[in-house]
Amino acid sequence: MLRFLIISLQLILILSITIFLISNSFNISFDIGDLSYSFSSNLLVIALVIFTLLVVLINFIYFKTKFIFQKYSYIKKFERTQKGYDFFVESMIALFNKDNKTAINSARKMRGILKKDKSLNLLLQSEILKIEKKSDELNDVYDLMIKNNKTKTLGYRGLMEQSLKQQDYHHAFIYGEKLFLLNPKIEKLYQTLLNVVAKTKNWNQLINITDKAYSNKIIKKVEANENKSIALFEIAKIKMKSDRSEAINLIEKAISLKGNFSPYIKLYAQLLFESNNNTKAQKVLMKYWNQSPSNHLRSSITDVLKENKINEIEFIHRLISKNQNNEESKKLLIDFAIYFNNWGLARDNIKGLIGSSPSREVCLFMSEIELGEFNDIQKSEGWKLRGNNAGSDYYWVCKFTKNPQKNWSALSDSGHFNSLEWIQPKMLSLL
């Protein structure tokens, strides 16, 4: 563009001079020694025209030649670059086909052509080292990747995955969090971080990344509240050993986020009992039982009352007073009637639950009643056998491993976050 402008100015200047000379014709005379010379200014015009044509011709030839060479050079460069990309594709395909030899050879050829393309070289190198399981060299490549803006995210992901393989959850979270800051809208990454944080039991970090995920619209408010409530529950369990008052505040926040969830209610009541606030603890149990009596809440209430030796059958009557005809209310009363050796009360309430095909739990209740009231071992064993044939009890079961466990927690025994469901497992592997 600049060269074209310069040529244009030159032509304009020459044209202006030419026009001036034509308009103002004159003779030019000069002496050289004894010789005198004289010519018209029109000769200068002719000379200028010739000069102008030469200038235009020379520039035309120059630019045309330059264009041809540039085009040729560009085509050759393009063809060579394309060949490098072909080797890259060839190497990647070989990797997917687990043809390591071809992958390595093609990668070597690609590096010879695309030396300046660091991004592609790092990417391909990392994939080859991954196949070859050269962890140390692979980590070095990932370190180089995070220094390159184009491959930074891949570098952090690679380092995170390497740390996870080595069960180094501390560094896995560090790399994962940096990746999350670069790509906060990746849902799978958030789920990975949840599991990593849960394994490290850094519940405050779980709250932070959940807030970020919600603000970036990766998860809905319901899921965000649930995950935060789980973190608060786990923090409360830790705090109950050193600061029971703070633990109570935390579990109250957890309940406000998730509502009537029996493990939270159980811990809340337990903290109140340990704080010698029995009245409030009982009110809490009554409040949530009145809201929705269920078998998992019954299990929690039974555990916490027996653990704290609340020997008041009158409280059980008060607890179920608003829904005493509910099946779960009857089972709760039967359980504590047996616990207090009140056999008459237990029999009166179990009659309506036996039917033609009683549940395993009802059969086991009858087994305890027959043994406890009459020491009738034969009838007791008969009911126990009938109960075993009736199926399994409800347990907290990991939805991934299908293994049951007695108590709910943020992590299942297999290490999965928030994976426990209250169901009847088809086959019990423990307990």
C-alpha positions as CSV (number, residue, x, y, z in Angstrom):
1,M,0.0,0.0,0.0
2,L,2.8,2.4,0.9
3,R,4.8,1.6,-2.2
4,F,1.7,2.2,-4.4
5,L,1.2,5.6,-2.7
6,I,4.8,6.6,-3.3
7,I,4.6,5.6,-7.0
8,S,1.3,7.5,-7.3
9,L,2.9,10.7,-5.9
10,Q,5.9,10.3,-8.2
11,L,3.6,10.1,-11.2
12,I,1.6,13.1,-10.1
13,L,4.8,15.1,-9.7
14,I,6.1,14.1,-13.1
15,L,2.7,14.8,-14.7
16,S,2.6,18.2,-13.1
17,I,6.1,19.1,-14.4
18,T,5.1,17.8,-17.9
19,I,2.0,19.9,-18.0
20,F,4.0,23.0,-16.9
21,L,6.6,22.5,-19.6
22,I,4.0,22.0,-22.3
23,S,2.2,25.2,-21.2
24,N,5.3,27.2,-21.0
25,S,7.5,26.2,-24.0
26,F,11.0,27.7,-24.2
27,N,14.4,27.2,-25.6
28,I,17.4,26.0,-23.6
29,S,20.9,27.1,-24.7
30,F,24.3,26.3,-23.2
31,D,27.9,26.2,-24.3
32,I,30.5,23.4,-23.7
33,G,33.9,24.7,-24.8
34,D,33.6,26.1,-28.3
35,L,30.4,24.3,-29.0
36,S,27.0,25.9,-28.5
37,Y,23.9,23.8,-27.9
38,S,20.2,24.8,-28.1
39,F,17.0,22.7,-27.8
40,S,13.3,23.2,-27.1
41,S,11.8,22.4,-23.6
42,N,9.5,19.9,-25.5
43,L,12.4,17.5,-25.5
44,L,12.3,17.5,-21.7
45,V,8.6,16.6,-21.9
46,I,9.4,13.6,-24.2
47,A,12.2,12.6,-21.8
48,L,9.9,12.8,-18.8
49,V,7.2,10.7,-20.5
50,I,9.8,8.1,-21.4
51,F,11.2,8.2,-17.8
52,T,7.6,7.8,-16.5
53,L,6.9,4.8,-18.7
54,L,10.2,3.2,-17.5
55,V,9.3,3.8,-13.9
56,V,5.9,2.2,-14.3
57,L,7.3,-0.7,-16.3
58,I,10.0,-1.4,-13.8
59,N,7.6,-1.2,-10.8
60,F,5.2,-3.5,-12.6
61,I,7.8,-6.1,-13.4
62,Y,9.1,-5.8,-9.8
63,F,5.8,-6.2,-8.1
64,K,4.6,-9.0,-10.5
65,T,7.8,-10.9,-10.0
66,K,7.6,-10.5,-6.2
67,F,3.9,-11.6,-6.2
68,I,4.8,-14.7,-8.1
69,F,7.6,-15.6,-5.8
70,Q,5.5,-14.9,-2.7
71,K,2.6,-16.9,-4.0
72,Y,5.0,-19.8,-4.8
73,S,6.6,-19.6,-1.3
74,Y,3.2,-19.4,0.3
75,I,1.9,-22.5,-1.5
76,K,5.0,-24.4,-0.6
77,K,4.7,-23.3,3.0
78,F,1.0,-24.2,3.1
79,E,1.7,-27.6,1.5
80,R,4.4,-28.3,4.1
81,T,2.2,-27.1,7.0
82,Q,-0.7,-29.2,5.7
83,K,1.7,-32.2,5.6
84,G,2.5,-31.5,9.2
85,Y,-1.1,-31.4,10.2
86,D,-1.6,-34.7,8.3
87,F,1.1,-36.3,10.4
88,F,-0.7,-35.0,13.5
89,V,-4.0,-36.5,12.5
90,E,-2.2,-39.7,11.5
91,S,-0.5,-39.9,14.9
92,M,-3.8,-39.2,16.8
93,I,-5.6,-41.9,14.9
94,A,-2.8,-44.3,15.6
95,L,-3.1,-43.5,19.3
96,F,-6.8,-44.2,19.3
97,N,-6.1,-47.5,17.5
98,K,-3.3,-48.2,20.1
99,D,-0.7,-48.4,17.3
100,N,2.0,-46.8,19.4
101,K,4.8,-47.3,16.9
102,T,3.0,-45.4,14.1
103,A,1.9,-42.7,16.5
104,I,5.4,-42.1,17.7
105,N,6.8,-42.0,14.1
106,S,4.1,-39.7,12.8
107,A,4.6,-37.4,15.8
108,R,8.4,-37.2,15.1
109,K,7.7,-36.2,11.5
110,M,5.1,-33.6,12.6
111,R,7.6,-32.0,15.1
112,G,10.1,-31.8,12.2
113,I,7.7,-29.7,10.2
114,L,5.6,-27.8,12.8
115,K,8.5,-26.9,15.1
116,K,6.9,-23.5,15.9
117,D,3.5,-24.9,16.8
118,K,4.1,-25.6,20.4
119,S,0.5,-26.2,21.2
120,L,0.1,-29.2,18.9
121,N,3.4,-30.6,19.8
122,L,2.6,-30.5,23.5
123,L,-0.8,-32.0,22.9
124,L,0.5,-34.9,20.9
125,Q,3.4,-35.4,23.2
126,S,1.1,-35.6,26.2
127,E,-1.1,-38.2,24.5
128,I,1.9,-40.4,23.5
129,L,3.4,-40.2,27.0
130,K,0.0,-41.1,28.5
131,I,-0.2,-44.2,26.4
132,E,3.4,-45.1,27.3
133,K,2.5,-44.5,31.0
134,K,5.6,-42.3,31.5
135,S,4.1,-40.3,34.4
136,D,7.1,-38.1,35.3
137,E,7.7,-37.0,31.7
138,L,4.0,-36.5,31.3
139,N,3.9,-34.2,34.3
140,D,6.7,-32.2,32.8
141,V,4.7,-31.8,29.6
142,Y,1.6,-30.7,31.5
143,D,3.7,-28.1,33.4
144,L,4.7,-26.7,30.0
145,M,1.1,-26.8,28.9
146,I,-0.1,-24.6,31.7
147,K,2.5,-21.9,30.6
148,N,0.9,-21.9,27.1
149,N,-2.4,-19.9,26.9
150,K,-3.7,-22.3,24.2
151,T,-3.1,-25.4,26.2
152,K,-3.4,-24.1,29.8
153,T,-6.7,-25.8,30.5
154,L,-5.5,-29.1,29.1
155,G,-2.4,-28.8,31.3
156,Y,-4.4,-28.3,34.5
157,R,-6.8,-31.1,33.6
158,G,-3.9,-33.5,32.9
159,L,-2.3,-32.6,36.3
160,M,-5.6,-33.1,38.1
161,E,-6.1,-36.5,36.5
162,Q,-2.6,-37.5,37.3
163,S,-3.1,-36.5,41.0
164,L,-6.3,-38.4,41.1
165,K,-4.6,-41.6,39.8
166,Q,-2.0,-41.2,42.6
167,Q,-4.8,-40.5,45.1
168,D,-3.2,-37.2,45.8
169,Y,-6.5,-35.4,46.4
170,H,-4.9,-32.3,47.8
171,H,-3.1,-31.5,44.6
172,A,-6.0,-32.8,42.5
173,F,-8.2,-30.1,44.1
174,I,-5.6,-27.4,43.6
175,Y,-5.3,-28.1,39.8
176,G,-9.0,-28.7,39.5
177,E,-9.9,-25.4,41.2
178,K,-7.6,-23.5,38.8
179,L,-9.2,-25.3,35.9
180,F,-12.6,-24.5,37.3
181,L,-11.7,-20.8,37.4
182,L,-10.8,-20.9,33.7
183,N,-13.8,-23.0,32.8
184,P,-16.5,-22.4,35.4
185,K,-19.3,-23.7,33.2
186,I,-18.2,-27.3,32.9
187,E,-20.7,-29.4,34.9
188,K,-18.6,-32.6,34.9
189,L,-15.7,-30.7,36.3
190,Y,-17.8,-29.4,39.2
191,Q,-18.9,-33.0,39.9
192,T,-15.3,-34.1,39.9
193,L,-14.3,-31.4,42.3
194,L,-17.2,-32.3,44.6
195,N,-15.9,-35.8,44.9
196,V,-12.3,-34.6,45.3
197,V,-13.2,-32.2,48.1
198,A,-15.4,-34.8,49.8
199,K,-12.4,-37.2,49.9
200,T,-10.2,-34.4,51.4
201,K,-13.1,-33.5,53.7
202,N,-12.5,-29.9,53.2
203,W,-16.1,-28.9,53.5
204,N,-15.6,-25.2,53.4
205,Q,-14.0,-25.6,50.0
206,L,-17.1,-27.5,48.9
207,I,-19.3,-24.6,49.9
208,N,-17.1,-22.2,47.9
209,I,-17.1,-24.2,44.7
210,T,-20.8,-24.8,45.0
211,D,-21.5,-21.1,45.2
212,K,-19.3,-20.6,42.1
213,A,-21.1,-23.3,40.3
214,Y,-24.5,-21.8,41.1
215,S,-23.5,-18.3,40.2
216,N,-22.3,-19.7,36.8
217,K,-25.7,-21.5,36.4
218,I,-24.1,-25.0,36.3
219,I,-26.4,-26.2,39.0
220,K,-29.9,-25.2,40.2
221,K,-30.6,-23.7,43.6
222,V,-32.0,-27.0,44.9
223,E,-28.8,-28.9,44.2
224,A,-26.7,-26.0,45.5
225,N,-28.6,-25.9,48.8
226,E,-28.4,-29.7,49.2
227,N,-24.6,-29.8,48.6
228,K,-24.1,-26.9,51.0
229,S,-26.3,-28.5,53.6
230,I,-24.2,-31.7,53.4
231,A,-21.0,-29.6,54.0
232,L,-22.6,-27.9,57.0
233,F,-23.7,-31.2,58.4
234,E,-20.2,-32.6,58.2
235,I,-18.7,-29.5,59.7
236,A,-21.2,-29.7,62.5
237,K,-20.1,-33.3,63.2
238,I,-16.5,-32.1,63.5
239,K,-17.5,-29.1,65.7
240,M,-19.6,-31.1,68.1
241,K,-16.4,-32.3,69.8
242,S,-15.0,-28.9,70.5
243,D,-17.8,-26.3,70.1
244,R,-21.3,-27.8,70.6
245,S,-23.0,-24.5,70.4
246,E,-21.5,-23.7,67.0
247,A,-22.3,-27.3,65.9
248,I,-26.0,-26.6,66.7
249,N,-26.0,-23.4,64.7
250,L,-24.5,-25.2,61.7
251,I,-27.0,-28.1,61.8
252,E,-29.8,-25.6,62.0
253,K,-28.5,-24.0,58.8
254,A,-28.3,-27.4,57.2
255,I,-31.9,-28.2,58.1
256,S,-33.0,-24.8,56.7
257,L,-31.4,-25.6,53.4
258,K,-32.7,-29.2,53.0
259,G,-35.6,-29.5,55.3
260,N,-36.8,-32.7,57.0
261,F,-33.9,-35.0,56.4
262,S,-33.6,-37.6,59.1
263,P,-29.8,-37.7,59.5
264,Y,-29.8,-34.0,60.1
265,I,-32.7,-34.3,62.6
266,K,-30.8,-37.1,64.4
267,L,-27.7,-35.0,64.8
268,Y,-29.6,-32.0,65.8
269,A,-31.5,-33.9,68.6
270,Q,-28.2,-35.6,69.6
271,L,-26.5,-32.2,70.1
272,L,-29.4,-30.9,72.1
273,F,-29.4,-34.0,74.4
274,E,-25.7,-33.6,74.9
275,S,-26.2,-30.0,75.8
276,N,-28.7,-31.2,78.4
277,N,-31.5,-29.5,76.5
278,N,-33.8,-32.5,76.6
279,T,-37.0,-30.5,76.3
280,K,-36.0,-28.8,73.1
281,A,-34.6,-32.1,71.7
282,Q,-37.9,-33.8,72.2
283,K,-39.8,-30.8,70.7
284,V,-37.5,-31.1,67.6
285,L,-38.3,-34.8,67.2
286,M,-42.0,-34.1,67.6
287,K,-42.0,-31.3,65.1
288,Y,-40.4,-33.3,62.3
289,W,-42.3,-36.5,63.1
290,N,-45.6,-34.6,62.9
291,Q,-44.5,-33.2,59.5
292,S,-43.8,-36.5,57.8
293,P,-43.4,-39.8,59.7
294,S,-41.2,-42.1,57.7
295,N,-39.2,-45.3,58.3
296,H,-35.8,-43.6,58.0
297,L,-36.8,-40.8,60.4
298,R,-38.2,-43.5,62.8
299,S,-34.8,-45.3,62.6
300,S,-33.0,-42.0,63.5
301,I,-35.4,-41.2,66.4
302,T,-35.0,-44.8,67.7
303,D,-31.3,-44.5,67.6
304,V,-31.0,-41.1,69.3
305,L,-33.6,-41.9,72.0
306,K,-32.0,-45.2,73.0
307,E,-28.5,-43.8,72.8
308,N,-29.5,-41.1,75.3
309,K,-31.5,-43.5,77.4
310,I,-34.8,-41.5,77.3
311,N,-36.8,-44.0,79.3
312,E,-40.2,-42.3,78.9
313,I,-42.9,-44.3,77.1
314,E,-45.1,-41.3,77.7
315,F,-42.9,-39.3,75.4
316,I,-43.4,-41.8,72.6
317,H,-47.2,-41.5,73.1
318,R,-46.9,-37.7,72.8
319,L,-44.6,-38.0,69.8
320,I,-47.1,-40.0,67.8
321,S,-50.3,-38.4,69.2
322,K,-51.1,-36.5,66.0
323,N,-50.6,-39.5,63.7
324,Q,-51.0,-42.5,65.9
325,N,-52.8,-44.6,63.3
326,N,-49.9,-44.2,60.9
327,E,-48.0,-47.5,60.3
328,E,-44.6,-45.9,61.1
329,S,-46.0,-44.5,64.3
330,K,-47.3,-47.9,65.4
331,K,-43.9,-49.5,64.6
332,L,-42.2,-46.7,66.7
333,L,-44.4,-47.4,69.6
334,I,-44.0,-51.2,69.3
335,D,-40.2,-50.8,69.2
336,F,-40.1,-48.8,72.4
337,A,-42.7,-51.0,74.1
338,I,-40.4,-54.0,73.5
339,Y,-37.5,-51.8,74.7
340,F,-39.3,-51.1,77.9
341,N,-40.6,-54.7,78.2
342,N,-44.2,-53.5,77.9
343,W,-45.4,-56.7,76.1
344,G,-49.1,-55.9,76.4
345,L,-48.7,-52.6,74.6
346,A,-46.5,-54.1,72.0
347,R,-49.0,-56.9,71.2
348,D,-52.0,-54.5,71.1
349,N,-50.3,-52.4,68.5
350,I,-48.8,-55.1,66.3
351,K,-52.1,-57.0,65.7
352,G,-53.1,-54.7,62.9
353,L,-49.7,-55.0,61.2
354,I,-49.3,-58.8,61.0
355,G,-51.9,-59.7,58.3
356,S,-51.3,-62.6,55.8
357,S,-47.8,-61.5,54.8
358,P,-46.1,-59.4,57.5
359,S,-42.9,-57.5,56.7
360,R,-39.5,-58.7,58.0
361,E,-39.5,-56.0,60.6
362,V,-42.9,-57.0,62.0
363,C,-41.9,-60.7,62.1
364,L,-38.7,-59.8,64.1
365,F,-40.8,-57.7,66.5
366,M,-43.0,-60.8,67.1
367,S,-39.9,-62.9,67.6
368,E,-38.8,-60.5,70.3
369,I,-42.2,-60.4,71.9
370,E,-42.6,-64.2,72.1
371,L,-39.1,-64.6,73.5
372,G,-39.3,-61.6,75.9
373,E,-42.9,-62.2,77.3
374,F,-43.1,-66.0,77.4
375,N,-39.5,-67.2,76.7
376,D,-41.0,-69.2,73.9
377,I,-37.9,-70.0,71.9
378,Q,-39.8,-72.2,69.3
379,K,-42.3,-69.5,68.4
380,S,-39.5,-66.8,68.5
381,E,-37.3,-68.8,66.1
382,G,-40.4,-69.5,63.9
383,W,-41.1,-65.7,63.6
384,K,-37.4,-65.0,62.9
385,L,-37.3,-67.6,60.1
386,R,-40.5,-66.1,58.7
387,G,-38.9,-62.7,58.8
388,N,-35.8,-63.8,57.0
389,N,-37.9,-65.2,54.2
390,A,-39.9,-61.9,54.0
391,G,-37.0,-59.9,52.6
392,S,-34.5,-57.4,53.9
393,D,-34.8,-54.3,56.0
394,Y,-34.3,-50.7,54.9
395,Y,-30.8,-49.4,54.8
396,W,-28.8,-46.6,53.4
397,V,-27.4,-48.0,50.2
398,C,-24.8,-46.6,47.8
399,K,-26.4,-46.2,44.4
400,F,-23.0,-46.9,42.7
401,T,-21.8,-50.0,44.6
402,K,-25.3,-51.2,45.9
403,N,-23.6,-51.9,49.3
404,P,-25.7,-51.0,52.4
405,Q,-24.5,-49.2,55.5
406,K,-26.2,-48.4,58.8
407,N,-25.7,-44.6,59.0
408,W,-25.9,-41.9,56.5
409,S,-22.9,-39.7,55.7
410,A,-21.7,-37.4,53.0
411,L,-19.4,-40.1,51.7
412,S,-20.4,-43.7,51.3
413,D,-18.1,-46.4,52.6
414,S,-16.8,-46.7,49.0
415,G,-16.0,-43.0,48.9
416,H,-18.8,-41.7,46.7
417,F,-20.2,-38.2,47.5
418,N,-23.9,-38.0,48.4
419,S,-24.6,-41.4,47.0
420,L,-26.7,-43.0,49.8
421,E,-30.3,-43.8,49.3
422,W,-32.8,-45.2,51.8
423,I,-34.0,-48.5,50.2
424,Q,-34.4,-52.2,50.7
425,P,-31.3,-53.8,49.2
426,K,-32.0,-57.0,47.3
427,M,-29.0,-58.7,48.8
428,L,-27.1,-57.7,51.8
429,S,-23.3,-57.9,51.7
430,L,-22.8,-56.6,55.2
431,L,-24.6,-56.0,58.5
